[in-house]
Amino acid sequence: MSGPGSLGPSVWAVSDGRAGNAAQVRAIVQALGETRRWMKIGHIPGEGHRPDPIVLTPRAPWTWLPADNWPSPMSALPAKQRPLLQPPWPTVWIAAGRRSAAFTRAVRDWSGGRTLTVQILDPHIPPDNFDLLVTPAHDGVTGPNVIQTIGSPSYFSPHTIEEAGQAFADLADERGKSAIIILGGDSKAHKFTEAAAQRLDNQLRALAGLGWRLRITASRRTPDPVRARFRRMADEIGAKFWSGTDDGPNPYIAWLTFSDVAIVTEDSANMLSDATWHGLPLHIARLEGRSEKFDKLHESLIGHGAARWFDGTLETWTYTPLREADRVADAIVDKLLERYPQPDMGQSDKVAAPDWLS
């Protein structure tokens, strides 16, 4: 992921194209490239640098099988995607999603064991098929190479936060009784029904009446009627609303940075985790529906002291922010240093930061 002549391990970021999975891979790759980590591993001469994420979309009947039982995984891909997987193989392969697991498993063999393979999310095959397996604690997967996370790996670089702070500097003067509201949408487990929208609408109007500054953002999965409802509500109560580029530059990171509390609907592990990365008191807003998996996720966030269920009131408290992508990146660095010990300090002047951080 650097230029052809630069130093540093090559990293391939792989997903099945699902936005949530791609976001988790991106978070760990960005955390791995943080300067203090890159200084430790920049001496590694990587090959096969890829500047862009790789999206793999395998097809049935392969996807019906466990990832450790795919005959000829390359044949599962559309013909146009197969050239993406060829040597030189990367130093580190980071992938997310069950449909990518067969390729994570295979690249370790294709590279002769030289590629460090990191799989995110439970692939439903034994962890020893990978060098590192990163799964939410609520999935209950254990093993010597398993990293259990609370929520999803989120990461916001200092550079990104600084840029957002400069672009929305006026928000720095609006601290105190400011809340970011992150709206999710329909999923397999949850539905943003009219009843759920009406309940949240009433609660937010009451908070505005108590002097809370509300900053509301919608997601890709927010149903259009819900999006329209909260846009209208924001206009009526003087709140801020953003759901796309038509509303101007994306304030998401700035709102996370300059808000005092967060209200996030219960349906997205990534959105919940973004708030806890920033250490915001997290109020989880209920939708309709439930699943055992998400129940355990909510319990783990509450158990950490990061979250409470939203009942229409807002409170502030402190806890240790959840920096799970950093923890995973540190584990990757440790694995790389086992394979590639650092040279003496005389080589430090040759270490260059990866260009994908710029």
TAJO-V140206 format. One record per residue. RES is the residue in one small letter. SS is DSSP state (2 for helix, 1 for strand, 0 for the rest). BURIAL is + if it has 16 or more other C-alpha atoms within 10 Angstrom, else -. D_CENTER is the distance of its C-alpha to the mean C-alpha in whole Angstrom. Layout:
RES;SS;BURIAL;D_CENTER + RES;SS;BURIAL;D_CENTER
//
This chain:
m;0;+;19 + s;0;+;22 + g;0;+;25 + p;0;-;28 + g;0;-;30 + s;0;+;27 + l;0;+;27 + g;1;+;23 + p;0;+;22 + s;0;+;21 + v;1;+;17 + w;1;+;16 + a;1;+;13 + v;1;+;13 + s;1;+;12 + d;0;+;14 + g;0;+;13 + r;0;-;12 + a;2;-;9 + g;2;+;7 + n;2;+;7 + a;2;+;7 + a;2;+;4 + q;2;+;3 + v;2;+;7 + r;2;+;7 + a;2;+;5 + i;2;+;8 + v;2;+;10 + q;2;+;10 + a;2;+;11 + l;2;+;13 + g;0;+;15 + e;0;+;16 + t;2;-;20 + r;2;-;21 + r;2;+;19 + w;2;+;20 + m;2;+;24 + k;2;+;24 + i;2;+;23 + g;0;+;24 + h;0;+;27 + i;0;+;26 + p;1;-;27 + g;0;+;25 + e;0;+;26 + g;0;+;24 + h;0;+;22 + r;0;+;20 + p;0;+;19 + d;0;-;17 + p;0;+;14 + i;1;+;16 + v;1;+;16 + l;0;+;18 + t;0;-;20 + p;0;+;22 + r;0;-;25 + a;0;-;27 + p;0;-;29 + w;2;+;27 + t;2;+;24 + w;2;-;26 + l;0;-;26 + p;0;-;25 + a;2;+;23 + d;2;+;25 + n;2;-;28 + w;0;+;27 + p;0;-;31 + s;0;-;30 + p;2;+;26 + m;2;+;27 + s;2;-;29 + a;2;+;26 + l;0;+;25 + p;0;-;27 + a;2;-;29 + k;2;-;27 + q;2;-;24 + r;2;-;26 + p;0;-;27 + l;0;-;23 + l;0;-;24 + q;0;-;27 + p;0;-;28 + p;0;-;27 + w;0;+;24 + p;0;+;22 + t;0;+;22 + v;1;+;18 + w;1;+;16 + i;1;+;13 + a;1;+;12 + a;1;+;10 + g;0;+;12 + r;2;+;16 + r;2;+;17 + s;2;+;16 + a;2;+;18 + a;2;+;21 + f;2;+;20 + t;2;+;19 + r;2;+;22 + a;2;+;24 + v;2;+;23 + r;2;+;24 + d;2;-;27 + w;2;+;28 + s;0;+;27 + g;0;-;30 + g;0;-;27 + r;0;-;26 + t;0;+;23 + l;1;+;20 + t;1;+;18 + v;1;+;15 + q;1;+;13 + i;1;+;10 + l;0;+;11 + d;0;+;15 + p;0;+;17 + h;0;-;20 + i;0;-;22 + p;0;-;23 + p;2;+;21 + d;2;-;24 + n;2;+;23 + f;0;+;20 + d;0;+;20 + l;1;+;17 + l;1;+;15 + v;1;+;12 + t;1;+;12 + p;1;+;12 + a;2;+;15 + h;2;+;16 + d;2;+;17 + g;0;-;20 + v;0;+;19 + t;0;-;21 + g;0;-;23 + p;0;-;23 + n;0;-;20 + v;1;+;18 + i;1;+;15 + q;1;+;15 + t;1;+;12 + i;0;+;12 + g;0;+;9 + s;0;+;6 + p;0;+;5 + s;0;+;4 + y;0;+;7 + f;0;+;10 + s;0;-;13 + p;2;-;16 + h;2;-;17 + t;2;-;15 + i;2;-;16 + e;2;-;19 + e;2;-;19 + a;2;+;18 + g;2;+;21 + q;2;-;23 + a;2;-;23 + f;0;+;23 + a;2;-;25 + d;2;-;27 + l;2;+;25 + a;2;-;25 + d;2;-;29 + e;2;-;27 + r;0;-;26 + g;0;-;28 + k;0;+;27 + s;1;+;24 + a;1;+;21 + i;1;+;18 + i;1;+;18 + i;1;+;15 + l;1;+;17 + g;0;+;15 + g;0;+;17 + d;0;+;19 + s;0;-;17 + k;0;-;19 + a;0;-;19 + h;0;+;20 + k;1;+;22 + f;0;+;22 + t;0;+;26 + e;2;-;29 + a;2;-;29 + a;2;-;26 + a;2;+;26 + q;2;-;29 + r;2;+;28 + l;2;+;26 + d;2;+;28 + n;2;-;30 + q;2;+;28 + l;2;+;27 + r;2;+;31 + a;2;-;32 + l;2;+;29 + a;2;+;30 + g;2;-;34 + l;0;-;33 + g;0;-;32 + w;0;+;28 + r;1;+;27 + l;1;+;24 + r;1;+;21 + i;1;+;20 + t;1;+;17 + a;1;+;17 + s;0;+;14 + r;0;-;15 + r;0;-;16 + t;0;+;18 + p;0;+;22 + d;2;-;24 + p;2;-;27 + v;2;+;24 + r;2;+;23 + a;2;-;27 + r;2;-;28 + f;2;+;25 + r;2;+;26 + r;2;-;30 + m;2;+;29 + a;2;+;28 + d;2;-;31 + e;2;-;33 + i;2;-;32 + g;0;-;31 + a;0;+;27 + k;1;+;25 + f;1;+;23 + w;1;+;20 + s;0;+;19 + g;0;-;20 + t;2;-;21 + d;2;-;25 + d;2;-;24 + g;0;-;24 + p;0;-;21 + n;0;+;17 + p;0;+;18 + y;2;+;14 + i;2;+;13 + a;2;+;17 + w;2;+;17 + l;2;+;15 + t;2;+;17 + f;0;+;20 + s;0;+;20 + d;0;+;22 + v;1;+;20 + a;1;+;17 + i;1;+;18 + v;1;+;15 + t;1;+;16 + e;0;+;16 + d;0;+;14 + s;0;+;11 + a;2;+;9 + n;2;+;6 + m;2;+;8 + l;2;+;10 + s;2;+;8 + d;2;+;8 + a;2;+;11 + t;2;+;12 + w;2;+;10 + h;0;+;13 + g;0;+;16 + l;0;+;17 + p;1;+;19 + l;1;+;17 + h;1;+;19 + i;1;+;18 + a;1;+;20 + r;0;+;21 + l;0;+;22 + e;1;+;24 + g;0;-;23 + r;0;-;22 + s;0;-;21 + e;2;-;21 + k;2;-;18 + f;2;+;16 + d;2;-;19 + k;2;+;18 + l;2;+;15 + h;2;+;17 + e;2;-;19 + s;2;+;17 + l;2;+;16 + i;2;+;19 + g;2;-;21 + h;2;-;19 + g;0;+;20 + a;0;+;17 + a;1;+;18 + r;1;+;21 + w;1;+;22 + f;0;+;23 + d;0;-;27 + g;0;+;28 + t;0;-;28 + l;0;+;26 + e;0;-;26 + t;0;-;25 + w;0;-;24 + t;0;-;22 + y;0;-;20 + t;0;-;18 + p;0;+;15 + l;0;+;12 + r;0;+;11 + e;2;+;10 + a;2;+;8 + d;2;+;12 + r;2;+;13 + v;2;+;12 + a;2;+;13 + d;2;+;16 + a;2;+;17 + i;2;+;17 + v;2;+;19 + d;2;-;21 + k;2;-;22 + l;2;+;22 + l;2;-;25 + e;2;-;27 + r;2;-;27 + y;0;-;28 + p;0;-;29 + q;0;+;29 + p;0;-;33 + d;0;-;35 + m;2;-;34 + g;2;-;37 + q;2;-;34 + s;2;-;31 + d;2;-;33 + k;2;-;31 + v;0;+;28 + a;0;+;26 + a;0;+;22 + p;0;+;20 + d;2;-;21 + w;2;-;17 + l;2;-;17 + s;0;-;19
//
